[in-house]
Amino acid sequence: MITFYIWCCDPTHLPIPAEKPGTMRSSLTLVGTLWAFLSLVTAVASSTSYFLPYWLFGSQLGKPVSFSTFRRCNYPVRGEGQSLIMVEECGRYASFSAIPSLAWQMCTVVTGAGCALLLLVALAAVLGCCMEELISRMMGRCMGAAQFVGGLLISSGCALYPLGWNSPEIMQTCGNVSNQFQLGSRTPEGTDHVISVEKAHCP
């Protein structure tokens, strides 16, 4: 009888309710889940814009031309008889040193690092929605700081991009009169004339 009483009163022998199979515990609150979702959307949008070669539009040899930092759509090549013909396809430059300006080389590195940092934080945030105790309060603050740094890197890349508008390739596309932070040309009569170039925009 005494043994039975001890067994009933000992909390180590009390049954522990089992969790339902297939359930996942999150380490984030509802606000944290919303932050994770927005982080993923922002990281994917930034990375997609980084790889798309549509930051700057112009025309060359009567064909539309577009640029990003390390990719280009439609480029001239030497054909038969040393004449220039336009190859209508998109591709990246053959090497890092072939990127037309130092500013664009720096923009490629800085913006790419910012996008990679945002993707890393977004991946960790999404995992935090599925795994319990993965993201602590301190880790959440560190991830927020990392996102801030990633945003600064991407913003710095956007600021560096117009510094490369004085490169030979951009000048050929913009009427040979483009300069840093300036796209367009001036007519002989002295009136401003904007050629077929849209304002550059950052991802």
N, C-alpha and C positions, 0 to 999 in steps of 0.2 A: 504493500500500500504506500509506504513512504517513497519507494522508487518510482511508482507511478505518479505521485504528487510532484516530485522533482522534475520528472520528464515533462509534465504538463506546464509547469511554471517556468521552465528554462526557455528563454526566448530563442536560443539557438535551434530549438526543435520546432519552432513555429513554422508553418508552411509559408513560403514566399510566393506571392502571386506571380505567375509567369507572364512575360510580355507576349502580346499577340505576334505570331510569326509574320514576317514580311514588313513590319513597321520600322521606319527610320526616324531617329531622333535628331533634331537639328540643334546646332550650337548657336543659332542666330534667332533673334526675336523677329517679329513681323516687320519692323523697320529695317532690321538687318537683312532680311530676305529681299526687301525692295531694293536696298543698296546693292546687294549681290546681282540682282537682275539688271539694274541700271549700269553697273560696272561692266557686265558682260556685253550689253548693247553698245556701250561707249567704246570698249576695247575692240570689238568686231568692226564697228564703223570706222574707227581711226585706222586700223590695220588695212581694211579694204581700200580706203582712200589713199593710203600710203603706196599701195601696189598699183593702183590704177593710173595710167599715163595721161590724165586729163586735167592737170593743174593749169596749163597754159595753152591757149588755142591761137593759131595763126594760119598763114598760108604761104606756100613756097612752090614756085613753078606752076601756079594755078591749082594746086592741090592743098586740101586742108592738112595741117600739121598740128600735133599736140605733144606736150612734154609733161613729164613729172621730174623728179630729181634724178632718177637713174633709168628711166624708160622713155621711149619716144615712139610715136606712131607716124609713119610715112617719112622717109628719108631719101635724099638724092644719092645716086651712084653713077659712076661713069659707064655709059653704054658704048655702042659701036660708034666709031668716029669721034671719040672723046666728048660726046654730047652727054648732058646730064639727063637722067630719067628718074622719076620718082617711084620708089618701091612702096606700095601701099600695104604695109603690114606693121604690126606693133612688136617691139622687142626691147630688151635692155641693152645697155652699152656693153661692148665686148669685154671691158675690164673696168675696174674702179677708177684707174687713171684716165680712162677715156671719157668720163663724165666732163662736160664742157667747161666747168668752172670750179674753182676751189670752194666757193660758197655753196655750190650744189653738192659737192662731196661732203662738206661738213653737215649740210642739211640732211643728206642721206643717213649719215651715222647718227646724228642727234635725234632725228624723227624716228628712225628705226629703233633706237634704244628706248625712246618714250613709249612706242607702241608695244614693244616686248614687255616692258614693265607693267603696262596696263593689262596686258593679256595674262601675265603671271598672277597679278592681284585678283583679276576676275576669276581665274581658274580656282584659286584658293577660296574665294568667296562662295563659288558654286559648290565646292566640296564641303564647305561649312554648313550648307543647307542640308546635306545628307549625312553628315557624320557628327556625332555628339562630342562636345568638348574639344573640337578641333580649333576653334577660334576663341581665344580668351579676350578679355577687355584690353589688355596690353597689346596683344597681337593685332586686334582690330585697329588700335591707334596707329600702330606701325604700318599697317596696310593702307590706312588713310593717308599717312605721310608719304608712302611710296606712290600712291596715286597722284598726290600733289606734285611730286618730283616728275612723274611721267607727263603730267599736263604741262609743266614748265618746259620740259625738253621738247615736246611737240610745238609749243608756242615759240620757242627759240628757233626751231626749224622753219616755222612759217615766216619768222622775221628774217632769217638768212636767205630764204629763197629769192626775194627780189634783188639781192645783191649780185646774182648771177645773170641778170638781164642784159649786161653789157658784153656777154660772151659772143663769139662770132656766129654760132648757130642761131642764137636768139636774134641777133641783129639782122641776119639774112631773112629770118621769118618776119621780122617787124619793120622791114623797109630800110635796114642799115642805119637807123637813127635811134634805136632803143638805148636806154641807159639804165643804171640802177634806179629802181623804184619808178621807172617811167617807161610806158609803152605807148607807141603812136609815132606820128611824123608831123612835120610842119610843111605846108604847101608853099610854093614860091611867092604867093601873094601875101604870106605872113599870117594866114588864118590857120588855126589848128585843125588838123585832119586826123581822125582816128581810123586806122586801117582795120582790116579784118582780124582783130585780135581781141579776145575777151579778157577782162581783168583776171589776173591770176588769183586763184583761191586755194586755201590750204585745207587739208583733210580734217 
